[in-house]
Amino acid sequence: MRDYDELISFLGEWGPFQRLIFFLLSASIVPNGFNGMSAVFLAGAPEHRCRVPPSANLSREWLNASIPREVQGGREGPSRCRRYRLESLANFSALGLQPGRDVDLSQLELEKCLDGWEYSRELYLSTIVTEVPCKLLPTSFLPHPQAGTVLICGL
């Protein structure tokens, strides 16, 4: 087999044209870093909770109590994925019962977020998570740590 240098000798020496092409191709890679970092801002998942539609016809007390409380990251807050069954809450509200006093909330049946989510606007005004209709997303859509690796492999 012939020597590698002998095989590519027809291309010529490393001259100004090769240097120009090398640096132009190298410079074209710089924007890829911006593309990778954009996922931090575009795919951020803000704080969220189940949405309770206005058509649920709940009193102010039952509206405030419609989302169960749970501990997330060492803090207690509204559940992200569950709410109390709205039909039950509407019945209790119509009867004039008070949550926590007349009805034990821990005994109520829970359901998934059937009407979407309400998102906090404190950190992000808009992200992919808040803008794409929830029917298009899987039920557990959150950015995964491997997403950056997959992005880089695709480039």
N, C-alpha and C positions, 0 to 999 in steps of 0.2 A: 504494500500500500504506500502511496506517495505521502510525502510530508505535508502537513496542513498548510504551512507557509507557501509551499510550492503550488498547492491547489488554489489558493486565493490570491496569488501574485497578479493575476489579471485585473484585480480591483484597484491596484495601485497602493501607494504608501498612505500613512495616516497624515493627511494634509488638512488645509483650511476647510474644505468642503465637509470632510468627515467630522471635524470639530464642530462646525456649525450645526450639522444634523444632530450630533450627539447632544449639544446643549439645548437645542430647540425641543427635542424629544424629552429631555430631562425636565425642562421648564413646564411642559404640558402636564406633568404629574402633580405639580403643586396644587392645583384646584381640587384634586381628589381628597386632600386633607379636609378642605372645607365641606365637601360632600359627606364625608364620614362624620364630621362634627355636627352637621345639620340635624342628624337624628336625635341628638340630645334635646333640641328645642322643638322639632317638628313632631316627634313621637312621644313626648312626655305625657304621662298619665296623671292628670291633676286629681286632687281629692274629689270624690264623687259619692253620691248616694242614690238610692232608688227614687225615681220620679213618681209622685202621686198626682194623677190627673185631676184637674178641676172638676171633672164630671163625677168624681167619687162622692161629692156632696157630704163632706165631713165637717164637723164643727172645728173651731180653732184648736181646742184641746186634743181632739183625736187626730187632727192633721199633724200636730207637733209630736204626738206619740206613735205615729204610724210606722216609723222606722225603729227597729230594735237597736239598743246600744250594745256595742261590743268593744273589746280592747284591741287596738291595732297599733303596733309599734310602741307599746308602753303607754299609749294614751287611749282614753275612752272616747268613742265617737259613734256617729251613726253607722250602721252596717252598710257596706258597699254593695252587697249582693242579695240581700233579702229584705223583705218588708212583711208586715203583718197582713193577713188576707183581707183585702179591701171590703169584701161583702160583709164580713163579720164586723169590721169597724163601722161601716155605714149603718148596720143594724143597731149597734150600741149607741152611735151618735144620734140616730133617730129616736131612740128610747130615752135620751137625756142622761145616760150613764157617764160617769167620769172615769178616765183611764187612771189606773193605779189605786183608786179609791173603791169604786164599785166593781171594777173588772181587774183581775190579776193578769197583767200583760205576759207574764212568763208562761201562762197556760194557753195562749192564743196560737193558732196555726200560722206558720210562715209560708211565704211563696217567693219565687224568684222575681226579679225586676222585670215585670211584663210590659211596662210602659216606658222603658229607657231609663236614663239617668240624668241627674242634675249635677253639673260640674262647678267646682269652685273656680272663680276667675281671679283669685289672689295672685297666683304665680304666672299662669299663662292665660292669655285672652282666648287663644284658639290653637288647637293642635289637631293632628290626624284623629286622635281618639275622640275629641269633642265634635268634629265636623262630619265624619263619615257616619252615615246612618247605622244604628246598632244591628240592623238585620244583615248588613254586609260583613260584619265582624264576627269572629268566633266569640263564644261566650266568655272566654278567659283571655281577651286580647290585652296583652301588656308587652312592651318591648323586652326581648330576651337578651341576655349578655352575648349570645352567639350571633346576634344580628350584625354586629360590626365585623365579625370574622367572615360571615357570608358575603357581606358587602365587598370587603377587600378581595376575597377570592373571585368575585364576579368582575372585578376591575382588571 
